[in-house]
Amino acid sequence: MSDLDESFQQAQVDVKTLTTKPSNDDLLSLYSLYKQGSKGDVDGKRPGRLDMVNRAKYDAWAKLEGTGQDSAKQSYVDLVSRLLGK
C-alpha cells in the first residue's frame, strides 16, 4: 500500500473526529473527493429534481470527472487536514 493510500485511509478516520460540523460546501467536497478517490468518475443516473441532497452530491462528484484518483485522494487528505487545523 502506498503512502498516499495510507494517508487517504487515515483521513477517513480523522474526519470522524471533527468537533464542529463542516459547511455544506466542505461536506460536498469531502463526499465528492472521497468518491472520486475511491471509485473514479461518477456513474449511474443523475437523481431527479425532488431528490435535492443526492442530486447535489452527484453534481459535486460529476464536477471532478477526469480527475485522477491519486489527485482526488491527495485533495481529500489536504481538506481533512485543513478542517482539523493541522
C-alpha atoms as an extended CHARMM CRD file, in Angstrom:
* protein
*
        86  EXT
         1         1  MET       CA              0.0000000000        0.0000000000        0.0000000000  PROA      1               0.0000000000
         2         2  SER       CA              1.3430000000        3.4090000000       -0.9320000000  PROA      2               0.0000000000
         3         3  ASP       CA              1.8600000000        6.3150000000        1.4530000000  PROA      3               0.0000000000
         4         4  LEU       CA             -0.9780000000        8.1650000000       -0.2920000000  PROA      4               0.0000000000
         5         5  ASP       CA             -3.3760000000        5.2590000000        0.2300000000  PROA      5               0.0000000000
         6         6  GLU       CA             -2.4180000000        5.1120000000        3.9060000000  PROA      6               0.0000000000
         7         7  SER       CA             -2.9110000000        8.8730000000        4.2720000000  PROA      7               0.0000000000
         8         8  PHE       CA             -6.2820000000        8.6010000000        2.4880000000  PROA      8               0.0000000000
         9         9  GLN       CA             -7.4320000000        5.8600000000        4.8650000000  PROA      9               0.0000000000
        10        10  GLN       CA             -6.1880000000        7.8080000000        7.8920000000  PROA      10              0.0000000000
        11        11  ALA       CA             -8.0370000000       10.9170000000        6.6840000000  PROA      11              0.0000000000
        12        12  GLN       CA            -11.2400000000        8.8560000000        6.5250000000  PROA      12              0.0000000000
        13        13  VAL       CA            -10.7500000000        8.0170000000       10.2150000000  PROA      13              0.0000000000
        14        14  ASP       CA             -9.6550000000       11.5390000000       11.1660000000  PROA      14              0.0000000000
        15        15  VAL       CA            -12.6570000000       13.2360000000        9.5360000000  PROA      15              0.0000000000
        16        16  LYS       CA            -14.9170000000       11.4490000000       12.0240000000  PROA      16              0.0000000000
        17        17  THR       CA            -13.1290000000       13.2400000000       14.8830000000  PROA      17              0.0000000000
        18        18  LEU       CA            -14.1250000000       16.7570000000       13.7740000000  PROA      18              0.0000000000
        19        19  THR       CA            -15.5840000000       18.6780000000       16.6930000000  PROA      19              0.0000000000
        20        20  THR       CA            -17.6330000000       21.0590000000       14.5370000000  PROA      20              0.0000000000
        21        21  LYS       CA            -19.7660000000       20.2480000000       11.5280000000  PROA      21              0.0000000000
        22        22  PRO       CA            -18.1580000000       21.3890000000        8.2660000000  PROA      22              0.0000000000
        23        23  SER       CA            -20.0210000000       23.7780000000        5.9850000000  PROA      23              0.0000000000
        24        24  ASN       CA            -22.2700000000       22.3050000000        3.3020000000  PROA      24              0.0000000000
        25        25  ASP       CA            -19.6560000000       23.1890000000        0.6730000000  PROA      25              0.0000000000
        26        26  ASP       CA            -16.9630000000       21.3680000000        2.6420000000  PROA      26              0.0000000000
        27        27  LEU       CA            -19.2540000000       18.3690000000        3.1380000000  PROA      27              0.0000000000
        28        28  LEU       CA            -19.9080000000       18.1810000000       -0.6040000000  PROA      28              0.0000000000
        29        29  SER       CA            -16.1820000000       18.4850000000       -1.2740000000  PROA      29              0.0000000000
        30        30  LEU       CA            -15.4080000000       15.7130000000        1.1950000000  PROA      30              0.0000000000
        31        31  TYR       CA            -18.0400000000       13.4740000000       -0.3850000000  PROA      31              0.0000000000
        32        32  SER       CA            -17.0330000000       14.1300000000       -3.9840000000  PROA      32              0.0000000000
        33        33  LEU       CA            -13.2890000000       13.8300000000       -3.3470000000  PROA      33              0.0000000000
        34        34  TYR       CA            -13.8190000000       10.6010000000       -1.4100000000  PROA      34              0.0000000000
        35        35  LYS       CA            -15.9390000000        9.1100000000       -4.2010000000  PROA      35              0.0000000000
        36        36  GLN       CA            -13.5410000000       10.2330000000       -6.9550000000  PROA      36              0.0000000000
        37        37  GLY       CA            -10.5630000000        8.9280000000       -4.9930000000  PROA      37              0.0000000000
        38        38  SER       CA            -12.1020000000        5.5740000000       -4.1830000000  PROA      38              0.0000000000
        39        39  LYS       CA            -14.2800000000        4.8300000000       -7.2250000000  PROA      39              0.0000000000
        40        40  GLY       CA            -13.2060000000        7.1460000000      -10.0520000000  PROA      40              0.0000000000
        41        41  ASP       CA            -15.5760000000        9.0270000000      -12.3440000000  PROA      41              0.0000000000
        42        42  VAL       CA            -19.2530000000        9.2700000000      -11.4790000000  PROA      42              0.0000000000
        43        43  ASP       CA            -21.5790000000        6.6480000000      -12.9170000000  PROA      43              0.0000000000
        44        44  GLY       CA            -25.2870000000        5.9800000000      -12.9080000000  PROA      44              0.0000000000
        45        45  LYS       CA            -28.1960000000        8.2980000000      -13.4940000000  PROA      45              0.0000000000
        46        46  ARG       CA            -28.4390000000       11.7740000000      -12.0240000000  PROA      46              0.0000000000
        47        47  PRO       CA            -31.1020000000       11.8280000000       -9.2590000000  PROA      47              0.0000000000
        48        48  GLY       CA            -34.3500000000       13.6350000000      -10.0110000000  PROA      48              0.0000000000
        49        49  ARG       CA            -35.1930000000       17.2230000000       -9.0940000000  PROA      49              0.0000000000
        50        50  LEU       CA            -37.0400000000       16.2540000000       -5.9390000000  PROA      50              0.0000000000
        51        51  ASP       CA            -34.0600000000       14.3650000000       -4.5060000000  PROA      51              0.0000000000
        52        52  MET       CA            -32.0820000000       17.5430000000       -3.8350000000  PROA      52              0.0000000000
        53        53  VAL       CA            -29.4880000000       16.1060000000       -1.4420000000  PROA      53              0.0000000000
        54        54  ASN       CA            -28.4370000000       13.1890000000       -3.6270000000  PROA      54              0.0000000000
        55        55  ARG       CA            -28.6060000000       15.3920000000       -6.7150000000  PROA      55              0.0000000000
        56        56  ALA       CA            -26.1840000000       17.8780000000       -5.0970000000  PROA      56              0.0000000000
        57        57  LYS       CA            -23.8460000000       15.0070000000       -4.1760000000  PROA      57              0.0000000000
        58        58  TYR       CA            -23.9990000000       13.6110000000       -7.7050000000  PROA      58              0.0000000000
        59        59  ASP       CA            -23.3410000000       17.0330000000       -9.2460000000  PROA      59              0.0000000000
        60        60  ALA       CA            -20.3660000000       17.6770000000       -6.9380000000  PROA      60              0.0000000000
        61        61  TRP       CA            -18.8720000000       14.3110000000       -7.8680000000  PROA      61              0.0000000000
        62        62  ALA       CA            -19.5780000000       14.8470000000      -11.5830000000  PROA      62              0.0000000000
        63        63  LYS       CA            -17.5860000000       18.1170000000      -11.4870000000  PROA      63              0.0000000000
        64        64  LEU       CA            -14.4920000000       16.0370000000      -10.7030000000  PROA      64              0.0000000000
        65        65  GLU       CA            -14.8740000000       13.8560000000      -13.7950000000  PROA      65              0.0000000000
        66        66  GLY       CA            -11.4760000000       13.2560000000      -15.3650000000  PROA      66              0.0000000000
        67        67  THR       CA             -9.6130000000       13.9860000000      -12.1160000000  PROA      67              0.0000000000
        68        68  GLY       CA             -7.1520000000       11.2130000000      -11.3300000000  PROA      68              0.0000000000
        69        69  GLN       CA             -7.8370000000        9.0800000000       -8.2800000000  PROA      69              0.0000000000
        70        70  ASP       CA             -4.4670000000        9.9220000000       -6.7240000000  PROA      70              0.0000000000
        71        71  SER       CA             -5.1050000000       13.6380000000       -7.1860000000  PROA      71              0.0000000000
        72        72  ALA       CA             -8.5470000000       13.3170000000       -5.5790000000  PROA      72              0.0000000000
        73        73  LYS       CA             -7.1020000000       11.3150000000       -2.6780000000  PROA      73              0.0000000000
        74        74  GLN       CA             -4.4530000000       13.9720000000       -2.0470000000  PROA      74              0.0000000000
        75        75  SER       CA             -7.0700000000       16.7470000000       -2.1860000000  PROA      75              0.0000000000
        76        76  TYR       CA             -9.2290000000       14.8050000000        0.2880000000  PROA      76              0.0000000000
        77        77  VAL       CA             -6.2830000000       14.3870000000        2.6830000000  PROA      77              0.0000000000
        78        78  ASP       CA             -5.4540000000       18.1070000000        2.3560000000  PROA      78              0.0000000000
        79        79  LEU       CA             -9.0650000000       19.1370000000        3.0150000000  PROA      79              0.0000000000
        80        80  VAL       CA             -9.3560000000       16.9210000000        6.1000000000  PROA      80              0.0000000000
        81        81  SER       CA             -6.0690000000       18.3500000000        7.4010000000  PROA      81              0.0000000000
        82        82  ARG       CA             -7.3550000000       21.8970000000        6.8610000000  PROA      82              0.0000000000
        83        83  LEU       CA            -10.6220000000       21.1240000000        8.6360000000  PROA      83              0.0000000000
        84        84  LEU       CA             -8.7170000000       19.6280000000       11.5640000000  PROA      84              0.0000000000
        85        85  GLY       CA             -6.4920000000       22.6960000000       11.7170000000  PROA      85              0.0000000000
        86        86  LYS       CA             -3.2950000000       20.7580000000       11.0090000000  PROA      86              0.0000000000
